Amino acid sequence: MTPNDELEYNACTPMPLDQGVFNLNCELPYGCEIEHIQKGMQDFLEFLSYINGQLNIRQLSRLEAM
C-alpha cells in the first residue's frame, strides 16, 4: 500500500462525534432536542464512513473529494 493509499484508507474512518462540545443551553426550534442533532450527525458519520469505505475498496476517491 502506498503512503497516499494509506492516507485515503485512514480518511474513510471519520473522527468520532464529541458529544461534549454541544451547547446544551441553545434553544432549538420545532421541539428538536440536542439528542436529535447528535443522532443525526452520528448517523451521517456512519453513512459517510460506509460510502467512503466502499469507494476505497473500488479504488475510487472519497465522497468529499468528488
Residue, then its C-alpha position, 0 to 999 in steps of 0.5 A: m500500500t502506498p503512503n497516499d493509499e494509506l492516507e485515503y484508507n485512514a480518511c474513510t474512518p471519520m473522527p468520532l462525534d464529541q458529544g461534549v462540545f454541544n451547547l446544551n443551553c441553545e434553544l432549538p426550534y420545532g421541539c428538536e432536542i440536542e439528542h436529535i442533532q447528535k443522532g443525526m450527525q452520528d448517523f451521517l458519520e456512519f453513512l459517510s464512513y460506509i460510502n467512503g469505505q466502499l469507494n476505497i475498496r473500488q479504488l475510487s476517491r472519497l465522497e468529499a473529494m468528488 
